[in-house]
Amino acid sequence: MESQFRRGILDACVLAVLERGESYGYQLVKDIGQFIEISESTLYPILKRLESAGQLEVFSQEHNGRLRKYYRITEAGRLKISELLKEWEEIVKIYNFIIQERGESA
């Protein structure tokens, strides 16, 4: 999968999980990993990029005597999901066109 395309998909996956509720890195890897391959070394740069873009917030909370970083989506992150879904609708149309032109079924 082309890296820019995969990057957009992973951004959308992270934001979608956070839209359900705040979470932390390891849990995000588990949640997203059910659908698309992702490692912690891939996730953390995504989280940093989304934080820099104002699409998520980071806060620390004690868990079992240690501080754990948690992430929550912002309004800008919710808007980004909407934008990505609109782009995805266009990609699906293109996919269906290609399949139709090749005489295949979707």
N, C-alpha and C positions, 0 to 999 in steps of 0.2 A: 504494500500500500504506500502510495506517495507520502512523504513525510509531512508536508503541509496539510494534506487532507487528514492524515491520522492525527496530527496535532489538533486540528479543529474538532475532530470527533472526541478526542480525549478531554479537551476543554469542556465540551458539552456534557460529557459523562460526569465529570467532576462537579460541574454546576448543577446538574440534574440531581445527583445524590445529595448535595448540600441544600437543594430546594426542599427536600423531605425533612431536613433537620441538620443541626450542626454535627460535625464528626471530626475525627482525628485521622492522621495519615494511614496507619495500619488498617483501620476499619474501611477507609476509602479504597485501599488496594483490594481488600476482600470483596467489597460491594461491587466495584467496577470489574474486578477480575472474573466475575461470573459471566461476563458478556464479552469482554475484550481483554487481551493480554496487556497487563501493566505491572511494572515493578515499582518499588519505592524510589529507586534511582530515577525513574521516569516521572513519577508523581510529584516529587518535591519541586523540581523546576517549574512544573505546571502551576502548582500552588503559589509559588513566588511570583510568577508572571501574572496570574489572576489577581493576586493581592496588589501588585504594582498598578494594575489596570483599574483598581477600585471595585472589582467584581466579587471579592470576598474579603472578610475581615478575619484576623487572627487574634486569638486570646488564649491565655494559659489558665489552666484549672488543675487543682491538685487531684491526683488519682493514685490511691494506694501509697501515699506518702511522697509521691513525685509529681513534679509539674508536667502536665501534658499539654501540647499545643492543640487547640481546637480551631476549626474553621467554620465560618457561617457565610452564607450568600448575602450579598447586598442587593439593593434595588438595581444597580448597574448590572449585576450578575443575572438578575431575572430578565432584564432587557436583552442581555446578550443571548440568553437561551431563546428568546422569541426570535431574534435575528437569525440565529443558527437554524431554528426550525423552518423559517421561511426559505433559507438557502437550501435546506435539505429537501423541501418540497420541490424546488427547481431541479435538484440532482435526481430525485425520483422520476420526474418527468423525462429528463434526459435519458436515464436508465431505461425506462419503459419504451422510449423512442428507439433506442439502440436495439433492444430486444426485439421489438416489432419489426424493425428493418432487417434483422437477421433471421426472422421467421421462427424465433424461439418463443417459448412461453415463460412468463415470469415466475 
